[in-house]
Amino acid sequence: MKQILPVFRREFYGYFRSPVAYVFLVVFLVVSSGLTFYLGRFFDSRVASLDVFFTMQPWIYTFFISAVGMRLWAEEKRSGTWELLFTLPVTVQEGVIGKFLAGCAFICVGIVLTFPLMLTVGYLGEPDWGPIFTGYLGSLLMAGSFLAVCSFTSALTKNQVISFVISVVINLGLVFLGWSVFTNLISFLPLSWVDALSNFSYTTHFNGFTRGLIVFKDFVFFISLSAVALLMTVLVLER
């Protein structure tokens, strides 16, 4: 595992060598703020909280993180550099983990840049900071799971667009499974089936964090999903 750090550095600094990275960050901030303040009617609610912001995050991540993750392996395969990467003293596992951590770090930069929203809430009232901090913790865990899924889909193809579409479909499905509208649509099924399906959803396990709850099973879900998706990435690349 000695080569994880060099791979991480190569990938993380690589994001910022392209203006596309800065465009991604600006778009993420604009969309997050726009959906929170305008579509979410933040000011009309007259409540000093970031509930609206956190509610929008799974939907934003579906497209934003899929766009970030689509190049993880698809671009390497298209250009042929992924074969060169593994001729170096780097194992597939080290490459997958290094790239994943670099992508997570880039996404963390975007999440950190939303902190002015916290300042806005603090200025407008006296918020309960507990759910805000746990909400951000849940955001980081959820973002990692989104990206791990994107790593897997990116390893399946040389085409970034195809990788993006597959990532969106899978991640959107994992958001829908816990969406109240969807659970109402399948309410004709036995309750145990509905609960089982919703337990595979990002939103089901993220909601606890937004309420200020840190539940062990929610940690396990996000970490397990990330681990399984990364393992599948390794298996695809090794075949």
C-alpha positions in Angstrom: 0.0 0.0 0.0 3.0 2.3 -0.2 2.0 3.7 -3.6 -1.4 4.9 -2.6 -0.1 8.4 -1.6 1.8 8.9 -4.9 -1.4 7.9 -6.9 -3.4 10.2 -4.6 -1.1 13.2 -5.3 -1.0 12.6 -9.0 -4.8 12.4 -9.3 -5.7 15.2 -6.8 -3.3 17.7 -8.3 -4.5 16.6 -11.8 -8.0 17.8 -11.0 -6.7 21.4 -10.6 -4.6 21.4 -13.7 -7.7 21.6 -15.7 -10.2 24.6 -15.7 -13.0 22.0 -15.8 -12.4 21.3 -12.1 -13.0 24.9 -11.2 -16.2 24.9 -13.4 -17.4 21.9 -11.5 -16.9 23.6 -8.2 -18.6 26.8 -9.3 -21.6 24.9 -10.7 -21.9 22.8 -7.6 -21.9 25.9 -5.4 -24.4 27.8 -7.6 -26.7 24.8 -7.9 -26.6 24.0 -4.2 -27.2 27.6 -3.2 -29.9 28.1 -5.8 -31.9 25.0 -4.9 -31.5 25.9 -1.2 -32.4 29.6 -1.2 -34.9 29.7 -4.1 -36.4 26.4 -5.0 -36.3 25.4 -1.3 -37.8 28.7 -0.3 -35.2 29.0 2.5 -36.1 32.6 3.5 -39.8 31.9 3.5 -39.5 29.1 6.0 -38.2 31.5 8.6 -36.3 28.7 10.3 -32.6 28.9 10.9 -31.5 25.4 9.7 -29.9 23.7 6.7 -32.7 21.1 6.3 -33.4 22.2 2.8 -29.8 22.1 1.8 -29.3 18.6 3.1 -32.6 17.4 1.5 -31.3 18.5 -1.9 -27.9 16.9 -1.6 -28.6 13.4 -2.7 -30.2 14.7 -5.9 -27.3 17.1 -6.5 -24.7 14.4 -5.8 -26.4 12.1 -8.3 -25.2 14.3 -11.1 -22.3 16.2 -9.7 -20.4 13.3 -8.3 -21.2 11.2 -11.4 -19.6 13.9 -13.5 -16.5 13.9 -11.3 -16.2 10.2 -11.2 -16.9 9.4 -14.8 -13.2 10.0 -15.7 -11.6 8.0 -12.9 -10.9 5.0 -15.2 -12.8 5.6 -18.4 -10.3 8.4 -19.4 -7.3 6.2 -18.4 -8.7 3.3 -20.6 -9.4 5.6 -23.5 -5.9 7.1 -23.5 -4.2 3.8 -22.7 -2.5 5.3 -19.6 -4.1 2.8 -17.2 -1.9 0.0 -18.6 1.1 2.3 -18.2 0.0 3.0 -14.6 0.0 -0.6 -13.7 3.4 -1.3 -15.3 4.8 0.9 -12.5 5.2 -0.5 -9.0 1.5 0.1 -8.3 -1.0 -2.6 -7.7 -4.6 -2.4 -8.9 -5.8 -2.1 -5.3 -3.4 0.8 -4.7 -4.5 2.5 -7.9 -8.2 2.1 -7.1 -7.8 3.4 -3.5 -5.5 6.3 -4.5 -7.8 7.5 -7.2 -10.9 7.1 -4.9 -9.3 9.1 -2.1 -8.2 11.8 -4.6 -11.8 12.1 -5.9 -13.1 12.2 -2.3 -10.6 15.0 -1.5 -11.8 17.0 -4.5 -15.4 16.6 -3.5 -14.6 17.6 0.0 -13.2 20.9 -1.4 -16.7 21.5 -2.9 -18.4 20.6 0.3 -16.1 22.8 2.4 -16.9 25.7 0.0 -20.6 25.5 1.1 -19.6 26.5 4.6 -20.8 30.1 4.0 -24.3 28.6 4.1 -23.6 27.8 7.8 -22.6 31.4 8.4 -25.8 32.6 6.7 -27.9 30.4 9.0 -25.9 31.6 12.1 -26.4 35.2 11.0 -30.2 34.8 10.5 -31.0 33.1 13.7 -29.9 30.6 16.4 -29.7 27.2 14.7 -29.3 23.9 16.3 -25.7 23.2 15.3 -25.8 19.5 16.1 -27.9 18.4 13.1 -25.8 20.8 10.9 -22.5 19.2 11.9 -23.8 15.6 11.7 -25.4 16.5 8.4 -22.1 17.5 7.0 -20.6 14.3 8.4 -23.3 12.3 6.6 -22.7 14.3 3.5 -19.0 13.2 3.4 -19.9 9.5 4.0 -22.6 9.6 1.3 -20.4 11.4 -1.2 -17.8 8.6 -0.7 -20.4 6.0 -1.5 -21.6 7.9 -4.6 -18.0 8.2 -5.8 -17.2 4.5 -5.2 -20.2 3.5 -7.4 -18.9 5.9 -10.0 -15.4 4.3 -9.8 -17.0 0.9 -10.6 -19.0 2.2 -13.6 -16.0 4.1 -14.9 -14.0 0.9 -14.9 -16.6 -0.8 -17.1 -16.1 1.4 -20.2 -13.7 3.7 -22.1 -16.5 6.2 -22.8 -16.9 8.9 -20.1 -20.5 9.7 -21.2 -21.5 6.1 -20.9 -19.9 5.9 -17.5 -21.8 9.1 -16.5 -25.1 7.7 -17.6 -24.7 4.4 -15.8 -23.6 6.2 -12.7 -26.6 8.5 -12.7 -29.0 5.5 -13.3 -27.5 3.5 -10.4 -27.1 6.4 -8.0 -30.6 7.8 -8.8 -32.1 4.4 -8.2 -30.4 4.3 -4.8 -31.9 7.7 -4.0 -35.3 6.8 -5.2 -35.6 3.7 -3.1 -35.9 5.8 0.1 -37.8 8.7 -1.4 -41.3 9.0 0.2 -43.0 9.3 -3.2 -41.5 6.0 -4.3 -42.3 4.2 -1.0 -45.9 5.4 -1.3 -46.1 4.0 -4.9 -45.0 0.6 -3.7 -47.1 0.6 -0.5 -49.2 -2.2 -1.9 -46.3 -4.5 -1.3 -45.8 -6.1 2.2 -44.3 -3.6 4.6 -41.2 -5.8 5.2 -40.5 -5.6 1.4 -40.9 -1.8 1.4 -38.6 -1.5 4.4 -36.0 -3.8 2.8 -35.9 -1.8 -0.4 -35.7 1.5 1.5 -32.8 0.2 3.5 -30.7 0.1 0.3 -31.3 3.9 -0.2 -28.8 6.7 0.4 -31.6 8.9 1.7 -32.8 6.4 4.3 -29.4 6.4 5.9 -28.6 10.0 5.4 -31.8 11.3 7.0 -30.6 10.3 10.5 -27.5 12.4 10.1 -29.6 15.5 9.1 -31.7 15.0 12.3 -28.6 15.1 14.5 -28.4 11.3 14.9 -25.3 9.2 14.5 -26.5 5.7 14.1 -24.0 2.8 13.7 -26.0 1.0 11.0 -25.9 4.2 8.8 -22.1 4.3 9.1 -22.0 0.6 8.2 -24.2 1.1 5.2 -22.1 3.9 3.6 -18.8 2.3 4.4 -19.9 -1.2 3.2 -21.4 0.2 0.0 -18.1 2.0 -0.7 -16.0 -1.0 0.1 -18.2 -3.3 -2.1 -18.1 -0.9 -5.1 -14.3 -0.4 -4.8 -13.9 -4.2 -4.6 -16.0 -4.6 -7.8 -13.8 -1.9 -9.4 -10.7 -4.0 -8.6 -12.2 -7.2 -10.0 -13.2 -5.4 -13.2 -9.8 -4.0 -13.7 -8.0 -7.3 -13.0 -10.0 -9.4 -15.4 
